[in-house]
């Protein structure tokens, strides 16, 4: 029987506030934080670890900026597979603690995920280490782990079932570009099979400081580029061009384009999701929304367009961003019940 932790079948909910206020009345959020380890990477982790079990592998050699590592660590724990993960230097401690709780072995490497040369060196070494007997390399990219990434295609299959009347745009946040590839190619296949009538435009959204493929896609280029990452958005710090070329080709074929957004807009989207929609997201998870709002502001979305934004990871994944969001909101300890009453009345003057 295949290993499962109950991944997939995540909710699709309609925006009650942000979409209507922005002039996107048919805006939907795909809540990927409902997956077992808190992110969409469980679609990858499940398929990847089941592949290892099928091949009789007992050693997982991996890399992660956070969510991939947490997913692989969890599924490897369930499968009794030893898991060693090279970690992006700036990975949030919340994600590291989650991996450690599952029993994974972690190695943070200076410059990894930010500097082009350092990142390339780590990737080369991981490929070398994975040549050991009983080992398998697991990186959430089609370039390295196509079998695992095939599991991410389920995101598109679910959306097609949940929104049978059709979707016009799916905004995919991108670090390495694998999710955008999986969603675009899965939807394209559904159209060819006759399962759905039209393919949504799959849009690629990246922070300005990690513009490896979104900019080239918008500019009409055929290939992505490497950058020295300056974005602070954890999970989207991928300095090398991994699946970028394929993402450009696959998403362009759907009619999608690229959207490059500043970090500030991403953090604002994260805060708005929590305060206006009740959706607790990490910054990377809110990047799709930042792209959709940017596209609407640039008059790139029709008023009646059906738009889906995957919210790819839960807010607990990035404690620092939540601390920043809430640092001025916590009230001091009150001396008495009377002070409690006075505080409430001061916030509700009409009571």
Secondary structure as UniProt FT lines:
FT   STRAND          12..14
FT   HELIX           18..22
FT   TURN            25..26
FT   STRAND          27..31
FT   HELIX           32..34
FT   TURN            36..37
FT   HELIX           41..55
FT   STRAND          59..64
FT   HELIX           67..79
FT   STRAND          82..87
FT   TURN            89..90
FT   HELIX           93..101
FT   TURN            102..103
FT   STRAND          105..108
FT   TURN            110..114
FT   HELIX           116..129
FT   TURN            130..131
FT   TURN            133..134
FT   STRAND          135..138
FT   TURN            142..144
FT   HELIX           146..150
FT   HELIX           151..153
FT   HELIX           154..162
FT   TURN            163..165
FT   STRAND          169..173
FT   HELIX           178..193
FT   STRAND          201..207
FT   HELIX           208..210
FT   HELIX           214..219
FT   TURN            234..235
FT   HELIX           244..253
FT   TURN            254..255
FT   STRAND          258..261
FT   HELIX           263..272
FT   HELIX           273..277
FT   HELIX           283..297
FT   TURN            298..299
FT   TURN            303..304
FT   STRAND          307..311
FT   STRAND          313..314
FT   HELIX           315..317
FT   HELIX           319..326
FT   TURN            327..329
FT   HELIX           337..347
FT   TURN            349..350
//
